């Protein structure tokens, strides 16, 4: 009787994992970095609305709340769906939220489209990125996650320049439409989240 050897699958600690890190960097650059340009994008719109600073702050605070509360159902989602599927859903939600924000005429609509939709979308992305990158690395895991998070920093340096240019060329609503399109670049990054075989 032949003896069957059992092998335990271990993360490759590199290899295709670097493509997963590149995908995570792309997602962070075009999505997570959006939080830093909120005031720049919505400033002209809030000037027109003549809203109080307290109500304007509510938009960003609710966005952060939804982003963090998403963790409650992200873990069960990641048990039933792949990090790729969750990340693609998050990118589409962020894009849809930004696109619908371009149609907003009141602060309440911004709360619904930006705070709720963009907040939940970003909340789906963080854990999906962490799981996807972690599955490929053991000893180099912290370095890989650090490199993927560098995309957020790079995006935070580039996005203000992009938004400033877009506001001059296309105005508030056009800027949001373009930003909604740019956030879809995260889908390309999420497609690189190939499961470890």
PLY file of the C-alpha trace (Angstrom):
ply
format ascii 1.0
element vertex 197
property float x
property float y
property float z
element edge 196
property int vertex1
property int vertex2
end_header
0.00 0.00 0.00
1.47 3.34 -1.05
1.93 5.93 1.60
0.18 9.22 0.89
2.23 12.27 1.74
0.25 15.14 3.21
1.47 18.59 2.48
0.37 21.69 4.29
-0.07 24.69 2.05
2.02 27.59 3.30
1.96 31.14 1.97
4.63 31.65 -0.69
6.00 34.70 1.19
6.41 36.58 -2.05
6.07 35.55 -5.68
2.64 36.55 -6.97
2.09 38.14 -3.55
3.90 41.22 -4.84
1.20 41.60 -7.50
-1.39 41.45 -4.72
0.55 44.18 -2.90
0.55 46.25 -6.12
-3.21 45.79 -6.41
-3.71 46.87 -2.80
-1.53 49.93 -3.42
-3.69 50.90 -6.42
-6.88 50.52 -4.37
-5.49 52.65 -1.54
-4.20 55.31 -3.92
-7.51 55.85 -5.69
-9.96 55.15 -2.85
-8.59 55.43 0.69
-6.85 58.71 -0.20
-10.26 60.31 -0.89
-10.73 61.09 2.79
-7.95 63.67 2.67
-9.55 65.74 -0.12
-13.10 65.92 1.25
-12.91 69.62 2.17
-11.24 70.50 -1.11
-13.90 68.75 -3.21
-16.98 69.83 -1.26
-15.81 73.31 -0.20
-17.42 75.14 -3.16
-20.68 73.20 -2.71
-20.89 73.97 1.01
-20.26 77.67 0.30
-23.35 77.70 -1.92
-25.49 75.88 0.67
-24.62 78.31 3.50
-24.64 75.41 5.98
-23.23 75.72 9.48
-19.79 74.25 10.19
-21.39 71.82 12.63
-23.64 70.32 9.96
-20.79 70.20 7.45
-18.62 68.36 10.00
-21.47 65.88 10.40
-20.89 64.62 6.83
-17.27 63.65 7.49
-17.98 62.31 10.98
-20.80 60.10 9.71
-18.55 58.88 6.88
-15.93 57.83 9.46
-18.63 56.20 11.59
-19.98 54.14 8.68
-16.43 53.23 7.63
-15.72 51.84 11.11
-19.13 50.24 11.66
-18.74 48.31 8.40
-16.33 46.02 10.27
-19.35 44.40 11.95
-20.47 42.76 8.70
-17.18 42.74 6.74
-15.85 39.71 8.68
-18.88 37.52 7.80
-18.68 38.76 4.19
-15.02 37.71 3.96
-15.93 34.24 5.23
-18.48 33.77 2.44
-16.82 35.77 -0.36
-13.25 36.23 -1.55
-11.26 39.40 -0.76
-11.42 40.16 -4.48
-15.24 40.13 -4.51
-15.47 42.27 -1.37
-12.89 44.76 -2.69
-14.62 45.06 -6.08
-17.94 45.69 -4.28
-16.28 48.35 -2.12
-14.79 50.11 -5.16
-18.13 50.11 -6.97
-19.87 51.49 -3.87
-17.30 54.30 -3.52
-17.63 55.14 -7.22
-21.44 55.10 -7.08
-21.42 57.29 -3.96
-19.15 59.88 -5.58
-21.13 59.84 -8.84
-24.46 60.31 -7.05
-22.91 63.06 -4.91
-22.44 65.06 -8.11
-26.25 65.22 -8.39
-26.81 66.34 -4.79
-28.60 69.59 -4.03
-28.70 69.39 -0.22
-26.58 68.36 2.72
-28.92 65.46 3.47
-28.28 64.01 0.01
-24.51 64.34 0.57
-24.92 62.45 3.85
-26.71 59.64 1.99
-24.36 59.46 -1.01
-20.99 60.36 0.52
-21.23 59.56 4.22
-23.19 56.33 3.83
-22.18 54.91 0.45
-18.55 56.05 0.28
-18.08 55.32 4.00
-19.35 51.74 3.67
-17.39 51.23 0.45
-14.14 52.30 2.11
-15.01 50.15 5.11
-15.19 47.08 2.86
-11.82 47.80 1.27
-9.57 47.86 4.37
-10.22 44.31 5.66
-10.30 42.86 2.11
-6.87 44.34 1.40
-5.47 43.06 4.70
-6.74 39.51 4.14
-5.57 39.41 0.50
-2.05 40.62 1.32
-1.74 38.53 4.49
-2.60 35.32 2.67
0.61 35.58 0.60
3.11 36.43 3.33
4.40 35.05 6.61
7.69 36.64 7.73
7.38 39.56 5.28
3.74 40.29 6.12
4.27 43.61 7.95
6.50 44.92 5.17
3.99 43.89 2.48
1.10 45.56 4.32
3.25 48.66 4.87
4.02 48.92 1.15
0.35 48.49 0.27
-0.58 51.25 2.74
1.99 53.52 1.10
-0.54 53.85 -1.72
-2.71 55.87 0.65
0.15 58.28 1.33
0.98 58.56 -2.35
-2.67 59.20 -3.15
-2.86 61.85 -0.43
0.03 63.68 -2.10
-1.37 63.43 -5.64
-5.13 63.77 -5.08
-5.14 67.41 -3.91
-3.30 68.42 -7.10
-5.70 66.40 -9.25
-8.77 67.77 -7.45
-7.51 71.34 -7.70
-7.04 70.96 -11.46
-10.44 69.27 -11.89
-12.27 71.97 -9.93
-10.81 74.65 -12.18
-11.57 72.73 -15.38
-14.89 71.03 -14.57
-16.33 72.57 -11.41
-17.69 70.76 -8.36
-20.05 68.34 -10.11
-17.65 67.45 -12.91
-14.89 66.84 -10.36
-17.06 64.35 -8.47
-17.89 62.50 -11.70
-14.21 62.23 -12.62
-13.30 61.16 -9.07
-16.01 58.49 -9.27
-14.32 57.21 -12.42
-10.85 57.35 -10.86
-12.02 55.31 -7.88
-12.89 52.49 -10.30
-9.14 52.02 -10.86
-9.40 50.13 -7.58
-11.31 47.40 -9.44
-8.15 46.77 -11.49
-6.20 46.43 -8.25
-8.82 44.10 -6.78
-8.65 41.87 -9.86
-5.04 41.14 -8.91
-6.26 39.51 -5.66
-5.72 35.96 -6.90
-6.26 33.40 -4.11
-3.23 31.38 -3.02
-3.30 28.03 -4.83
0 1
1 2
2 3
3 4
4 5
5 6
6 7
7 8
8 9
9 10
10 11
11 12
12 13
13 14
14 15
15 16
16 17
17 18
18 19
19 20
20 21
21 22
22 23
23 24
24 25
25 26
26 27
27 28
28 29
29 30
30 31
31 32
32 33
33 34
34 35
35 36
36 37
37 38
38 39
39 40
40 41
41 42
42 43
43 44
44 45
45 46
46 47
47 48
48 49
49 50
50 51
51 52
52 53
53 54
54 55
55 56
56 57
57 58
58 59
59 60
60 61
61 62
62 63
63 64
64 65
65 66
66 67
67 68
68 69
69 70
70 71
71 72
72 73
73 74
74 75
75 76
76 77
77 78
78 79
79 80
80 81
81 82
82 83
83 84
84 85
85 86
86 87
87 88
88 89
89 90
90 91
91 92
92 93
93 94
94 95
95 96
96 97
97 98
98 99
99 100
100 101
101 102
102 103
103 104
104 105
105 106
106 107
107 108
108 109
109 110
110 111
111 112
112 113
113 114
114 115
115 116
116 117
117 118
118 119
119 120
120 121
121 122
122 123
123 124
124 125
125 126
126 127
127 128
128 129
129 130
130 131
131 132
132 133
133 134
134 135
135 136
136 137
137 138
138 139
139 140
140 141
141 142
142 143
143 144
144 145
145 146
146 147
147 148
148 149
149 150
150 151
151 152
152 153
153 154
154 155
155 156
156 157
157 158
158 159
159 160
160 161
161 162
162 163
163 164
164 165
165 166
166 167
167 168
168 169
169 170
170 171
171 172
172 173
173 174
174 175
175 176
176 177
177 178
178 179
179 180
180 181
181 182
182 183
183 184
184 185
185 186
186 187
187 188
188 189
189 190
190 191
191 192
192 193
193 194
194 195
195 196
